[in-house]
Amino acid sequence: MKLVCKEFKVKEFLTIIPIGDTHYGAKEFSQSSFDAVIKRVQEEKDTLVYGMGDYLNCGTKFSVGAGNYDDKKVPEEQFNDMIEMLKPIKDKIIGLHSGNHEERIRELTSFDLVKEMSKRLDVPYLGYSALTKVKVNKFNYTVFSTHGSSSGCSPAGQIASMMRLQPLANADLYLMGHTHGLSTVSSTYLDINFKNKTIDEKIRHFCLTGHYVDWNGGYGEKKNYPILKKGFPRIRLYGDRQDIFVSI
């Protein structure tokens, strides 16, 4: 697990936008949806981006279904194009996580596409998971992020997979991709305030970070998976109070 520590001075809040499960190169990839998130990141001030993995589809002859025959571009082209598409926002990227689709190439060749992508963009490589200490003005937040894994297809199953991250790390915000779900839930817990000698209520936020893949004519339709909303969440870490707000 990687550890990242960042400090930001903001007027009101820091915005976090996780980007992952783009599956660039797949015939189902939605260029318009992806262009929209890049544009939003460019326009938003005080914005931080987490790369959540599965940026590329990386179909091979060993992949499920028709594999490489379904992809519109070969992995090398996918890799080079994605670097160019991320360059305009690279200064806002806190780091890139590995995804299971990029892992296909590493398992076959030992070449880690995401590590090399991180190097070329000059951003941190976050591997499988990371804990980030984010200080916004004088307030500290902890973020646990991972591409994730799940066999659940239903919204309830996907959320359950995300909630299982809680025993791995103590965090204020949990970010997980992989499922293509775009949703958020929260849980309240009690904690001792040693300074004031009180019991305080605190909230943990859990967020599935979305996708950029069309359902019609693709793998989702073939497997009869639910039609999931494309796009991204926007998370605010406030600098004038200890508070997190998540919008989908």
ROZA-740593 format. One line per field, with one value per residue (C-alpha): y, z, x; residue in three letters. Coordinates in steps of 0.1 Angstrom, whole numbers. Each point is the difference from the previous one (the first is absolute). Example, Ala and Ser with C-alpha at 12.3 -4.5 7.8 and 13.67 -1.06 7.14 Angstrom:
! ROZA-740593
north c(-45 | 34)
up c(78 | -7)
east c(123 | 14)
r c(Ala | Ser)
! end
This chain:
! ROZA-740593
north c(0 | 35 | 30 | 35 | 32 | 32 | 35 | 25 | 36 | 7 | 27 | -23 | -37 | -25 | -20 | -37 | -15 | -37 | -12 | -37 | -29 | 20 | -32 | 21 | -21 | -21 | 5 | 10 | 28 | 33 | 28 | 27 | -11 | 0 | 33 | 15 | -10 | 13 | 33 | 2 | -7 | 27 | 26 | -8 | 18 | -17 | -35 | -33 | -30 | -37 | -24 | -31 | -25 | -17 | 30 | -24 | -31 | -21 | -28 | -31 | -34 | -13 | 26 | -9 | -2 | 12 | 19 | 19 | -4 | 22 | 29 | 29 | 5 | -22 | 5 | 21 | 25 | 0 | 7 | 29 | 16 | -1 | 18 | 28 | 3 | 2 | 25 | 31 | -9 | -17 | 28 | -8 | -38 | -12 | -34 | -30 | -33 | -33 | -17 | -36 | 7 | 15 | -30 | -22 | 14 | -2 | -37 | -9 | 20 | 15 | 35 | 23 | 24 | 22 | 4 | 11 | 22 | 17 | 5 | 16 | 23 | 7 | -9 | -25 | -36 | -12 | -38 | -20 | 23 | 32 | 20 | 37 | 26 | 31 | 33 | 26 | 33 | -12 | -30 | -36 | -26 | -36 | -17 | -37 | -7 | -32 | -14 | -27 | -34 | -13 | -28 | 18 | 12 | 15 | 35 | -16 | -24 | 27 | 22 | -30 | -6 | 36 | -1 | -29 | 24 | 15 | -26 | 6 | 36 | 27 | 28 | 28 | -8 | -33 | 0 | -32 | -6 | -33 | -6 | 29 | 11 | 37 | 4 | 11 | -11 | 11 | -15 | 17 | -12 | 13 | 11 | 14 | 36 | -1 | 38 | 8 | -33 | -6 | -26 | 14 | -13 | -4 | -10 | -23 | 6 | -28 | 7 | -22 | 21 | -7 | -10 | 12 | -30 | -3 | -29 | -5 | -24 | -8 | -23 | 14 | -9 | -34 | -10 | 17 | 22 | 30 | 33 | 22 | 37 | 13 | 29 | 9 | 11 | 34 | 0 | 31 | 2 | 32 | 24 | 21 | -29 | -38 | -12 | -21 | 2 | -25 | 6 | -23)
up c(0 | -9 | 23 | -14 | 20 | -16 | 13 | -17 | 7 | -14 | 3 | 8 | -9 | -19 | -27 | -6 | -33 | -4 | -36 | -9 | -19 | -32 | -20 | -28 | -31 | 5 | -26 | 29 | 12 | 2 | -12 | 7 | 37 | 4 | -17 | 24 | 31 | -14 | -8 | 35 | 17 | -22 | 9 | 37 | 24 | 31 | -16 | 7 | -22 | 10 | -29 | 9 | -25 | -31 | -22 | -29 | -11 | -9 | -17 | -7 | -15 | 36 | 10 | 5 | -32 | -33 | 19 | -23 | -29 | 17 | 7 | -24 | 7 | 11 | 36 | -12 | -17 | 30 | 23 | -21 | -6 | 37 | 10 | -25 | 13 | 36 | -6 | 2 | 36 | 12 | 24 | 19 | 2 | 34 | -14 | -21 | 13 | -19 | -14 | -9 | -37 | 1 | 21 | -30 | -17 | 31 | 6 | -36 | -4 | 34 | -15 | 24 | -23 | 29 | 15 | -33 | -6 | 34 | -9 | -34 | 16 | 30 | 25 | 30 | -7 | 27 | -8 | 13 | 29 | 18 | 32 | -5 | 27 | -14 | 19 | -12 | 17 | 37 | -3 | -6 | -20 | -7 | -34 | -8 | -37 | -21 | -33 | 20 | -8 | 0 | -15 | 8 | -28 | 19 | 15 | 35 | -7 | -13 | 30 | 23 | -17 | 6 | 37 | 5 | -4 | 34 | 20 | -22 | 10 | 22 | -24 | -4 | -37 | -18 | -39 | -20 | -37 | -20 | 5 | -24 | 26 | 7 | 35 | 35 | 35 | 35 | 34 | 34 | 29 | 35 | 9 | 31 | -2 | 23 | 0 | 11 | 18 | -19 | -23 | -35 | -29 | -32 | -35 | -25 | -37 | -26 | -37 | -31 | -26 | -33 | -35 | -37 | -19 | -21 | 9 | -34 | -23 | 25 | 28 | 23 | -24 | -8 | 37 | 9 | 25 | 14 | -20 | 22 | -1 | -17 | 15 | 32 | 36 | 13 | 36 | 21 | 29 | 17 | 13 | 22 | 20 | 4 | -25 | -32 | -26 | -29 | -30 | -30)
east c(0 | 12 | 0 | -5 | -1 | -13 | -8 | -23 | -9 | -35 | -26 | -29 | 5 | 22 | -17 | 9 | -9 | 9 | 4 | 1 | -16 | 3 | 10 | 14 | 4 | -31 | -27 | -24 | 23 | -20 | 23 | -26 | -3 | 38 | 4 | -25 | 19 | 33 | -17 | -15 | 34 | 16 | -26 | -3 | 24 | 15 | -6 | 17 | -3 | 4 | 7 | -21 | 14 | -13 | 9 | 6 | -19 | 31 | -18 | 21 | -6 | -3 | -27 | -37 | -20 | 16 | 27 | 23 | -23 | -25 | 24 | 1 | 37 | 29 | 14 | 30 | -23 | -23 | 29 | 14 | -34 | -9 | 32 | -8 | -36 | 11 | 28 | -22 | -10 | 32 | 8 | -32 | 5 | 10 | 9 | -10 | -12 | 4 | -31 | -7 | -1 | 36 | 10 | -8 | 31 | 22 | -10 | 8 | 32 | 11 | -4 | -19 | -20 | -12 | 34 | 14 | -30 | 6 | 37 | -8 | -26 | 23 | -27 | 2 | -6 | -25 | 0 | -29 | -10 | 9 | -6 | 1 | 3 | -16 | 3 | -24 | 8 | 2 | -22 | 13 | -17 | 9 | -8 | 3 | -1 | 2 | -11 | -17 | -15 | -35 | -21 | -32 | -22 | -29 | 3 | -3 | 28 | 23 | -6 | 6 | 33 | 10 | -11 | 24 | 29 | -7 | 20 | 31 | 5 | -14 | -11 | -25 | -5 | 2 | 3 | -4 | -4 | -2 | -38 | -9 | -25 | -5 | -14 | 7 | -9 | 11 | 2 | 1 | 22 | 9 | 35 | 16 | 11 | 31 | 4 | -35 | -7 | -32 | -15 | -3 | -20 | 21 | -9 | 17 | -8 | 2 | 0 | -1 | 17 | -19 | 9 | 2 | -14 | -32 | -23 | -17 | 18 | 28 | 10 | -27 | -28 | 15 | 2 | -34 | 17 | -20 | 3 | 21 | 2 | 32 | 20 | 18 | -5 | 10 | 12 | 6 | 24 | -8 | 27 | -21 | -14 | 5 | -25 | -3 | -27 | -4 | -21 | -6)
r c(Met | Lys | Leu | Val | Cys | Lys | Glu | Phe | Lys | Val | Lys | Glu | Phe | Leu | Thr | Ile | Ile | Pro | Ile | Gly | Asp | Thr | His | Tyr | Gly | Ala | Lys | Glu | Phe | Ser | Gln | Ser | Ser | Phe | Asp | Ala | Val | Ile | Lys | Arg | Val | Gln | Glu | Glu | Lys | Asp | Thr | Leu | Val | Tyr | Gly | Met | Gly | Asp | Tyr | Leu | Asn | Cys | Gly | Thr | Lys | Phe | Ser | Val | Gly | Ala | Gly | Asn | Tyr | Asp | Asp | Lys | Lys | Val | Pro | Glu | Glu | Gln | Phe | Asn | Asp | Met | Ile | Glu | Met | Leu | Lys | Pro | Ile | Lys | Asp | Lys | Ile | Ile | Gly | Leu | His | Ser | Gly | Asn | His | Glu | Glu | Arg | Ile | Arg | Glu | Leu | Thr | Ser | Phe | Asp | Leu | Val | Lys | Glu | Met | Ser | Lys | Arg | Leu | Asp | Val | Pro | Tyr | Leu | Gly | Tyr | Ser | Ala | Leu | Thr | Lys | Val | Lys | Val | Asn | Lys | Phe | Asn | Tyr | Thr | Val | Phe | Ser | Thr | His | Gly | Ser | Ser | Ser | Gly | Cys | Ser | Pro | Ala | Gly | Gln | Ile | Ala | Ser | Met | Met | Arg | Leu | Gln | Pro | Leu | Ala | Asn | Ala | Asp | Leu | Tyr | Leu | Met | Gly | His | Thr | His | Gly | Leu | Ser | Thr | Val | Ser | Ser | Thr | Tyr | Leu | Asp | Ile | Asn | Phe | Lys | Asn | Lys | Thr | Ile | Asp | Glu | Lys | Ile | Arg | His | Phe | Cys | Leu | Thr | Gly | His | Tyr | Val | Asp | Trp | Asn | Gly | Gly | Tyr | Gly | Glu | Lys | Lys | Asn | Tyr | Pro | Ile | Leu | Lys | Lys | Gly | Phe | Pro | Arg | Ile | Arg | Leu | Tyr | Gly | Asp | Arg | Gln | Asp | Ile | Phe | Val | Ser | Ile)
! end
